[in-house]
Amino acid sequence: MSLRSWFAALTRNVFHRDRVERDLNDELDAYVASVSTEKSRGGLSPAEAARAAAVENRGLESVKEQVRDVRAGERLDLIRRDLVFAARTLRKTPGFTIAAVLALALGIGATTAMLSVVNGVLLRPLPYADADRLVVILFKDRNPVSPQNFVDWRSQTRSFAELAAAEYWTPNLMGVEQPEKIDGLRLTAGMLPMLGVSPMLGRFFTAAEDTPGNEHVAVIGYGLWQRRFAGDSGIIGRTVLLDGERTTIIGVMPSTFQFAPFWATRAELWAPRAFDAATIANGGNSLRLFARLKPGISLQQARADLATVTARLDQQSPGSNRNATVQSLKTKVVGDVQTALLVLLVAVAFVLLIACANVAHMLLARAASRQRELGIRTALGATRGRLIGQMLVESVVLAVIGGLGGLLLAELGVRTLIAASPSSIPRVATVTIDLRVLLMTIGITAVTAIAFGLVPALRAAQVNLAETFRDGDRASSEGGGRARLRSVLVASEFALALVLLVGAGLMIRTFNALQHIDPGFDPRNVVTMAVSVTGTREADSTVRSAFYTEALTRIRAIPGVESASWINHVPIGGDLWGFSFAVVGQPKPKPGEVPNAAYRVVFPGYFRTMHASLLRGRDFTDADRVGAPKVVVINDYMAKRYWPGLDAIGKRILMDTSAITIVGVVKNMVREDWAAPAEEEFFFPYAQQHNYTGGDGSHFSYMTLVARAVCDAGRTCDAAALTAPIVNVVRGIDRNIPISGVSTMDALVSEATGDTRLYLALLGAFAIIAIVLASVGIYGVMSYSVARRTHEIGIRIALGAEPRGVLGMIVKQGMTVAVIGATAGVVVALGLTTLMSGLLYGVAPRDPVTFVGVIGVLCGVAFVASYVPARRATRIDPLAALRSD
């Protein structure tokens, strides 16, 4: 047989694939044998034999290649025909197709959106070189350290390749048309190079500029460069006024740079932090330390190294080095949000599972109605594998369409999440649907196609030809196995929905508890703003107090202002200073155990403006001035802790060597954390404190105004409307004074509870999707069951069955499935809700009220979803049902 004739025979039989594949090797072997025989008879020379062999080999390889091409083309053609058939079949059932695609789009879209958040916040590395080697060093995981700590640890530890310090700084940008208070950082010279970043323009400051007298240089952020300098490419070398000091701009950071820790993310200006001997000795605790681990050094080894150093130093200076900790920078940046995001990721995975279960039982019902069609195809020679393959292709088509729809929903969801996320969610600006998320979505789509399509396809391909053609449509109804499988799927939906509803219920209870926290003041109708005098003529300590007093007098005279006052930092949304003290008449505390309290400095009228209740004693007055006996107002927590069972009025505390008399006890007020328990807090009159710290009073170079709007009885006022008149008053005194942090106290309270509100919204949305899908699932099962049992129900009614009995029978069937699912869900929820304990406030993870309420809601939904088709079943005409058979 020649090559040409052999290939022609093959192509004629290409569509008889099984036989061709079976005979191919035999044909090739026979051809090779015939060629060998001809060569042995012909007596060819060695050279001719070699040429003949080469030609024959090339011919055989060509034939094999063409056979492979034919087979590949056949497979592609088969896939194309299956896709066309699947599209045609799905188009004939638009209701089923739309429902399935919508369920999958919701599940895949929600999962993709949450994966984007988890990827951006948790998985994506920090944008620094070797970011996993970067660590932070703080006291008690959160408190800054002193310059002396920094100097000692940098010189004595052996685990860090580099150790640098950062200090929060808010200089006033002066000498421009509109002065502005800038969020910035003072850094030791090695900080930015340690992060492995480079400036877009210019350079970083050097070690020589990190010394007293040479530190008047700055690197600015891209946003500040665009906003205040119009992106001037000649900015390098330009001089600006920062806090009245001439400062040279030496660099501009790229637009993508952001200092990672949450407290510093808004920084857009960086300058050297220079230390002299006096600063090191008396610098206070204001530094956050960052370090890079040496190669081969683990986090545990660094902790042990620091512990050894601090223990030795603490012996030399007791109490100065206790509770220092080393923590991964990534862990510090992510913070407590990691638990919340993982909980939400589990929740959205449940939504996807519910969607898959929903589509799976829809496919089971659809396959049962196609038994006659599948029987005919089987009788015509279709194998079980072909039937399974075709039905899986339908599942893949559904999954792909659902995946595309899910991507669109995910993009919308990500944008919504970014817009709705409070500032307490770190790195949210980096959240996007990138290549990694896209690949994960493709994987999810593929897995879901198999998850919801394989079992229905296997079930559908189990065709019994005798039963299918003997009894017609009635016999083609599903058997007990399929009915049980669909019931299991619906029960699993209810179990997963219950877990989500319990999570949402716990967050609702948490949010409700947070809303009922008594902050100790009334945030309604109060506007607040920070006014900084640094670098202005009012910065001089001899005129600063007069400026604040004059401004306050003018502000109080503005129409619509009920009262106003100054404080160094507002209770929430502001900075928090702490100062140590001692109690007169009580034993001197041990080193390292000196009590500390939040330090507030206010003008008279602050408590009245904030509607903060004085429980005992009096408020400050204008008589509490320099030269008068020093006084303080403390909070109720401090009074009860240090003078339990006694009246704290008249008692005294020591700050340094000054004895200060307690004249009032005020109700506990929330501080930086809305839900944190009360701690010690004291309030001092500004007139007696403005020169107490910082030598020249520099700690009070800015104060925060609080002003309450006048309201008619029963009417909520627009405190924000006071902003413009107040700004005009301040600028009328000195137009060079920057004003920042303009907000209302209501907005600050809302921000303080923003993360809980976001988690509640997400869990609530997932729970609503879950309960809708579960309701559709049980409704679909019961409707299909009623439709398949029309004949049976007709016979029951014809034999005298009461409609109420039929109604009860069908409702009982649906409720049984729901109760089984809810019971399983309770077991799962009891185990999983403990993961949420860190997100909850005022409610236990296994709160019985929440569990009982959720079970009641689910049972109600199941009853309605079962009752509607059951009610329809009671209206079946027995004669019509029997005739339809």
Number of C-alpha atoms within 10 A of each C-alpha: 11 9 14 11 10 14 16 12 12 21 15 10 13 17 13 11 12 10 11 18 14 10 11 13 11 10 15 14 10 12 17 13 11 11 15 12 10 11 15 10 8 9 10 13 10 9 9 12 15 12 12 15 15 12 12 16 13 12 14 16 12 13 18 15 12 14 19 12 12 16 16 12 12 15 12 12 12 13 15 12 13 19 17 14 16 21 15 12 13 17 13 11 11 11 10 16 18 15 16 23 23 20 26 32 28 25 29 33 28 29 27 31 30 27 30 28 25 20 19 22 24 22 12 14 14 21 15 18 14 14 16 15 21 24 22 24 27 18 16 12 14 13 14 20 22 20 24 19 20 18 15 13 20 18 9 14 17 17 23 21 15 17 25 21 24 23 20 17 18 19 22 25 23 23 15 11 9 13 16 21 22 19 17 24 24 22 24 25 23 19 21 18 15 19 19 12 15 16 20 14 18 16 16 25 25 14 14 12 19 22 17 13 8 12 20 22 23 25 25 22 25 22 18 17 20 12 10 14 12 11 14 10 10 9 19 16 13 11 17 19 18 23 20 17 16 15 18 19 24 21 25 28 25 16 13 10 17 18 17 20 19 16 11 17 16 16 20 22 25 28 27 29 20 20 17 11 10 8 13 16 13 11 17 14 17 16 24 23 26 24 25 23 22 15 10 9 15 13 17 11 14 21 17 15 17 23 19 13 17 23 18 13 19 15 11 11 12 15 17 19 23 16 15 21 17 23 18 18 22 22 15 16 21 19 16 14 18 16 16 17 18 17 20 23 20 15 27 29 21 23 30 26 22 29 28 27 27 29 31 28 27 22 24 24 23 16 21 21 18 15 25 22 12 23 21 15 15 18 12 9 9 13 13 16 12 15 20 21 18 19 24 23 23 25 27 22 18 26 29 20 19 25 29 19 18 29 24 15 19 27 18 13 19 23 14 12 18 16 11 14 19 19 14 18 20 20 21 20 13 15 21 19 21 12 9 13 20 15 12 16 24 19 12 19 24 16 15 28 26 18 18 25 27 18 18 27 26 17 17 25 22 14 20 14 16 9 15 20 15 11 12 13 17 16 15 22 22 19 10 9 10 18 17 12 17 25 24 18 23 31 27 24 30 32 28 29 31 29 28 31 29 29 29 25 22 29 26 22 21 21 22 14 15 18 13 9 13 14 20 16 18 16 19 19 21 28 25 25 22 22 22 25 24 26 20 19 15 20 22 16 17 12 12 21 17 12 18 21 15 14 20 21 13 13 25 17 13 15 11 19 18 18 21 26 27 27 23 23 21 22 22 19 19 15 11 16 14 15 16 14 18 19 18 14 9 9 8 11 12 10 11 14 12 13 14 15 18 16 17 24 21 22 25 21 17 22 19 17 21 22 15 18 16 19 13 16 15 14 20 22 11 10 11 20 16 14 9 10 12 20 21 23 27 25 21 23 20 20 23 14 11 13 14 11 9 10 13 23 19 12 17 19 19 14 12 10 9 11 18 20 19 23 20 24 26 25 19 24 21 19 21 14 13 20 17 10 11 15 17 20 23 21 23 24 25 24 21 18 17 22 17 14 11 11 10 15 17 17 14 25 21 22 21 22 27 22 29 29 24 18 15 8 6 6 8 12 16 17 23 15 12 21 16 9 14 22 18 13 17 22 15 12 14 15 15 23 26 25 21 15 13 16 18 23 25 16 14 18 18 15 19 20 18 19 20 21 20 16 22 21 16 19 25 20 16 27 26 17 23 31 24 14 25 31 25 18 29 30 24 20 24 23 21 17 20 19 14 20 16 22 20 14 23 21 17 16 19 15 10 8 14 13 18 11 13 18 19 16 12 22 22 16 15 25 21 16 21 31 18 17 24 26 16 18 23 20 12 15 22 15 12 17 19 14 13 18 16 12 19 19 19 14 19 16 25 17 15 11 12 22 22 12 14 23 20 13 15 23 18 14 21 26 19 18 24 27 22 15 22 27 17 13 22 20 11 16 15 19 13 12 17 15 8 10 11
